[in-house]
Amino acid sequence: MEPLRGAALLLLLCAAACAQNDCVCEKNKRVTDCRLVNDVCQCSSIGSGVTVNCDTLTSKCLLMKAEVKSTKSGRREKPKDAFEDTDGLYDPECENNGVFKAKQCNGTTCWCVNTAGVRRTDKHDTDLKCNQLVRTTWIIVKMKHAERETPLNTESLKKFFKETISRRYMLNGRYIADVTYENPYIFIDLKQNSSDKSAGEVDIADVAYYVEKDVKGDSIFLNNRLNVSIDNEVVQLDKAVAVYYVDEIAPEFSMKSLTPGVIAVIVIVIIAIVAGIVVLVLTRRKKGKYVKAEVKEMNEMHRGLNA
């Protein structure tokens, strides 16, 4: 009887120890194999296997890799009324610390990216050289709220988003450069130089990606959707969100990478300039001929008078 009691006690102790090692990653649902290490929940990021700290945001590179893997495997839980949008989504190569590698490839096609993982060069073959990972220092998140009869209070809106970005996305308030409101559009400016960022602080590229996913209704947080409430009124955000990136070094795009619309505008401007030059030249030529004719007539009149 005593051996049975001892075995049962041992099983209970093992179960308790196993339960203590289990944890939930509240800030990233795209993880697996979670465990407590020194009272910190650590999990393996899907797609890369890199260990992530669940006390802070996961890097955008690891999140994109996990999203691609989850989409391919069918394990990703789709939000209601969602449809697949792969614009800008690719399977990235990440450093061990979760940072994007400067050179990204899809088969034999390669390009250079910034610290936000956004392409900043034309696409080339595998011989492409990306000498450095260029820092993204300024990110603008543009969102839009649903139609309403009266605009929101600007100061209340600014206060809500500044507090939310600091609390929910753990970004130091000094990196929130501005929040502007032009009914119905909301602009959030995030600025962060590499010299300003301290070790352990979240990156503005990761914050912008979390915000983008929240607004689109595909939150990375586990069971924690973004609720926008301004002056005790729930505000519905449009799922269309745009993110603009400014790097410390200008991107290197050639004319062939420009959109047809931009090329058309450039062509029209060039044609207008050429047409203006042609008109100016023709006008001057006509004026010159008129002056010459006038001088000739005056000379003939003088000769007639002298005769």
C-alpha positions in Angstrom: 0.0 0.0 0.0 2.8 2.4 0.9 4.5 2.0 -2.6 1.2 2.9 -4.2 0.9 6.0 -2.1 4.4 7.0 -2.9 3.8 6.6 -6.6 0.6 8.7 -6.4 2.4 11.4 -4.6 5.2 11.4 -7.1 2.6 11.7 -10.0 0.9 14.7 -8.2 4.3 16.4 -7.8 5.2 15.9 -11.4 1.8 17.2 -12.5 2.2 20.3 -10.4 5.7 20.9 -11.8 4.4 20.5 -15.3 1.5 22.9 -14.7 3.9 25.5 -13.4 6.0 25.2 -16.5 3.1 25.9 -18.8 2.3 29.6 -19.6 0.3 31.7 -22.1 1.9 34.2 -24.4 -0.5 37.2 -24.1 1.5 39.4 -26.6 1.9 36.8 -29.4 -0.6 34.1 -30.4 1.7 32.8 -33.1 3.9 30.7 -30.8 4.2 27.2 -29.5 6.0 25.2 -26.8 5.5 27.9 -24.1 7.3 27.5 -20.7 8.2 29.5 -17.7 11.9 30.4 -17.4 12.8 32.4 -14.3 9.1 33.6 -14.0 9.2 34.8 -17.6 7.0 33.1 -20.2 9.1 32.0 -23.2 7.8 30.4 -26.4 9.0 29.2 -29.7 8.0 31.4 -32.6 6.1 29.4 -35.3 8.1 29.1 -38.5 11.5 29.9 -37.1 11.7 28.2 -33.7 13.3 31.3 -32.3 12.6 31.7 -28.6 10.6 34.9 -27.8 10.0 36.7 -24.6 6.3 37.1 -23.9 6.8 40.1 -21.6 7.4 42.3 -24.7 6.5 42.6 -28.3 7.8 40.1 -30.8 9.9 41.4 -33.7 8.1 42.1 -37.0 10.4 39.7 -38.9 9.5 36.7 -36.7 5.8 37.7 -36.8 5.8 37.7 -40.6 7.6 34.4 -40.8 5.1 32.9 -38.4 2.2 34.3 -40.4 3.4 32.8 -43.7 3.9 29.5 -42.0 0.5 29.5 -40.3 -1.2 30.5 -43.5 0.4 27.6 -45.4 -0.3 25.1 -42.7 -3.9 26.2 -42.3 -3.5 26.6 -38.5 -4.2 30.3 -38.5 -7.5 31.4 -37.1 -9.1 33.8 -39.6 -11.2 36.7 -38.3 -14.8 36.9 -39.4 -15.3 38.1 -43.0 -11.5 37.9 -43.6 -10.0 37.2 -47.0 -6.4 36.6 -47.8 -4.3 39.7 -48.4 -0.7 38.9 -49.2 0.3 42.4 -50.3 3.7 43.0 -48.7 3.8 39.6 -47.0 6.7 37.3 -47.7 8.7 34.6 -45.9 11.6 36.7 -44.5 15.0 35.7 -43.4 15.7 36.8 -39.8 18.8 37.1 -37.7 18.8 35.1 -34.4 17.7 38.2 -32.5 14.7 38.6 -34.7 16.0 41.4 -36.8 15.5 41.3 -40.6 18.5 40.4 -42.7 19.4 43.2 -45.1 19.0 40.9 -48.1 15.8 39.1 -48.7 15.1 36.6 -51.5 12.3 34.6 -53.0 13.9 31.9 -55.0 16.3 33.6 -57.5 14.8 37.1 -57.0 16.4 39.3 -54.2 16.0 42.8 -52.8 17.3 44.9 -49.9 15.1 45.9 -47.0 15.1 48.4 -44.1 14.7 47.6 -40.4 10.9 47.4 -41.0 11.4 44.6 -43.6 10.1 46.9 -46.4 11.8 46.7 -49.8 13.9 49.7 -50.6 15.6 48.7 -53.8 14.6 47.2 -57.2 14.5 43.4 -57.4 17.6 41.7 -58.8 19.1 38.2 -59.0 21.0 36.5 -56.2 24.2 38.5 -56.9 22.6 41.6 -55.3 24.7 43.1 -52.5 23.0 44.7 -49.5 25.9 46.2 -47.6 23.8 47.3 -44.5 20.4 47.1 -42.9 19.2 50.7 -43.3 17.4 52.1 -40.2 13.8 53.2 -40.5 13.6 56.3 -38.4 10.1 57.6 -39.0 6.9 55.6 -39.5 3.5 57.2 -40.2 0.4 55.1 -39.5 -2.7 56.4 -41.3 -6.1 55.1 -40.2 -9.7 56.2 -40.6 -12.8 56.0 -38.4 -16.3 55.3 -39.5 -18.6 58.0 -40.7 -20.2 60.1 -37.9 -22.3 63.2 -37.6 -19.8 65.2 -35.6 -16.0 65.0 -35.5 -14.2 63.6 -32.5 -12.6 65.9 -29.9 -9.0 66.3 -31.1 -7.4 66.5 -27.6 -9.3 63.5 -26.3 -8.3 61.5 -29.4 -4.6 62.4 -29.1 -4.6 61.5 -25.4 -6.2 58.1 -26.1 -3.8 57.0 -28.8 -0.7 58.3 -27.0 -1.7 56.4 -23.8 -2.7 53.3 -25.8 0.5 53.2 -27.7 2.6 53.5 -24.5 0.5 51.0 -22.5 -0.6 48.4 -25.0 2.4 48.4 -27.3 5.0 49.3 -24.6 6.5 52.2 -26.6 8.3 54.9 -24.7 6.2 58.1 -25.1 9.2 60.1 -26.4 9.1 58.1 -29.6 5.5 59.2 -30.3 6.3 62.3 -32.3 2.7 63.4 -33.0 -0.9 62.3 -33.3 -3.0 64.4 -35.7 -6.6 64.3 -36.6 -8.2 65.4 -39.9 -11.7 64.1 -39.8 -12.1 61.2 -40.5 -8.3 60.5 -40.8 -6.0 59.8 -37.9 -2.2 60.0 -38.3 0.3 58.6 -35.8 3.9 59.6 -36.2 6.6 57.4 -34.6 10.2 58.5 -34.7 13.2 56.6 -33.3 16.8 56.8 -34.2 19.2 54.0 -33.5 21.2 56.3 -31.2 18.0 57.1 -29.2 16.9 53.5 -28.8 18.0 51.8 -25.6 18.6 48.1 -25.2 15.4 46.3 -24.4 13.1 49.0 -25.8 10.6 48.0 -28.5 11.2 49.1 -32.0 8.8 51.4 -33.8 8.6 49.0 -36.8 7.3 46.3 -34.4 4.8 48.7 -32.9 3.5 49.8 -36.3 3.0 46.2 -37.3 1.0 45.4 -34.1 -1.1 48.5 -34.7 -1.7 47.6 -38.3 -2.9 44.1 -37.4 -5.1 45.4 -34.6 -6.9 47.8 -36.9 -7.3 45.2 -39.6 -9.0 42.9 -37.0 -6.2 40.3 -37.0 -4.7 41.1 -33.6 -1.4 39.4 -32.7 -2.4 39.6 -29.0 -4.1 36.6 -27.5 -7.8 37.3 -26.8 -7.1 41.0 -26.5 -8.6 43.1 -29.3 -8.1 46.8 -29.6 -11.1 48.8 -28.3 -11.1 52.5 -29.2 -13.1 54.5 -26.8 -12.9 58.3 -26.8 -14.9 60.4 -24.3 -16.8 57.3 -23.3 -17.9 56.6 -26.8 -16.9 53.5 -28.8 -15.2 54.5 -32.1 -15.2 52.1 -35.0 -12.1 52.1 -37.2 -12.1 51.3 -40.8 -10.0 48.2 -41.6 -8.1 50.0 -44.3 -4.9 51.2 -42.8 -1.8 52.6 -44.5 1.8 52.6 -43.2 4.5 54.9 -44.6 8.2 54.5 -43.9 11.1 57.0 -43.9 14.6 55.7 -43.8 17.8 57.4 -42.7 19.1 56.8 -46.2 16.9 57.4 -49.2 15.7 54.2 -51.0 17.3 53.2 -54.3 14.5 52.7 -56.9 14.9 53.1 -60.6 12.4 54.5 -63.1 11.3 51.0 -64.1 10.0 50.4 -60.5 7.6 53.4 -60.6 3.9 52.8 -61.0 2.3 53.6 -64.4 0.4 56.5 -62.8 3.6 58.1 -61.5 5.3 57.6 -64.9 2.3 59.1 -66.7 2.5 62.2 -64.5 6.3 62.5 -65.2 5.8 62.1 -68.9 3.0 64.8 -68.9 5.3 67.2 -67.0 8.2 66.6 -69.4 5.9 67.1 -72.5 4.6 70.4 -71.0 8.1 71.6 -70.4 9.2 70.7 -73.9 6.1 72.4 -75.4 6.8 75.5 -73.4 10.4 75.7 -74.7 9.2 75.2 -78.3 6.6 78.0 -78.0 9.3 80.3 -76.5 11.8 79.6 -79.3 9.2 80.1 -82.0 8.0 83.3 -80.4 11.5 84.7 -80.3 12.2 83.7 -83.9 9.0 85.5 -85.0 10.0 88.5 -83.0 13.5 88.5 -84.5 12.1 88.4 -88.0 9.7 91.2 -87.2 12.6 93.4 -85.9 14.7 92.6 -88.9 11.9 93.5 -91.3 11.3 96.8 -89.4 14.9 97.7 -89.6 15.0 97.0 -93.3 12.0 99.2 -93.9 13.5 102.1 -91.9 16.7 101.9 -93.9 14.8 102.1 -97.2 12.9 105.1 -95.9 16.2 106.8 -95.0 17.6 106.2 -98.4 14.5 107.6 -100.0 14.7 110.8 -98.0 18.4 111.3 -98.7 17.7 110.8 -102.4 
